[in-house]
Amino acid sequence: MAYELDTATLQAALVGYQQQLEQIETKMGELRRRLGKSAGTQPAAAASSTRSAPRKHRMSAEGRARIAAAQRARWAKTKKAKKAANGE
């Protein structure tokens, strides 16, 4: 006897499998981190196949100043509009 699966059942199964996948990926990530910390004990083939962590982007002081100035301008515009709406 063939079972007719409705959409809700299939979606529930998909959610369950997605959760299992996330758990497996979390465990794999932990194993990779542990292997990365003990790089001296890894075999040569495994050591060459692991990727290094991505470099963090550092913002310059000039970039931070531009962003801060733009935010101050946005807040000033908002405050000005608020005062005009209140009739002050």
ABEGO torsion letter per residue (X at the ends): XBBBBBAAAAAAAAAAAAAAAAAAAAAAAAAAAAAAAAAAABBAAAAAABBBBBBBBBBBAAAAAAAAAAAAAAAAAAAAAAAAAAGX
